[in-house]
Amino acid sequence: MKSERRGLAVGRSPACTLPSPLHHYNTKASITPLTKEAYFTLHSKFQAWQRTRAATTRTAGGNGLAKKIAIAGGLISTPVIGWSLYTLKTTGCGLPPGPGGSIGALEGVSYLVTVGIVG
């Protein structure tokens, strides 16, 4: 063969590499254009879907107060849970009760907040 590289003819590719960029796949396949009626049917269904999606997004948004409370609760409870898990790993038990049981109560409430946000 006239032009060979590493024992392979140029334009051909071995099974372990990508196919030749000169090869055209599905050259006999043809794409039929949409009829006018099919286009308008598809377009009207898409517009209806967009209206439904927009209405759902508006009602799910609400005033955002619940979202702000969930964010604040998550920002407070996450470090407490991290501290609790670290203490559990190193000592084998949870956080100490603290003065008047406040740290233990904070730990319990933090777990409940996390379950409330996730659930």
C-alpha positions, 0 to 999 in steps of 0.5 A: 500500500502506498500510504501506510502508518504503523501497518494500517492504511490511511482512511481506515481505522483499527477496531480500538480507535475511533472510526474514520471521519471520512465515513458517512453514517446513515447516508440513506436515511432521510428526514421528512419535514413536519406537515403544517398540521403536525407542527401546529399541534406540537407547538400548541402542546408545547405552549400548554406545557409551558403555561402549566410549568409557569403556573406550578412554579408561581404557586410553589414559590410562595412568599419565601418565609418557609425557605428562609426558616429552613435555611436558618435552621439548617445553618444552625443545626449543621455545625451542632450535628457535626460536633455531635457526630465528632463527639460520638466518634471520639468518646462513644456518646453524644454531647454532654447535657451542658448547663440545664441540659441546654447543649443536649436539647440543642443537639436533639432539636438540631436532629429534629430540624434536619429531619424536618427539612429533609422530610 
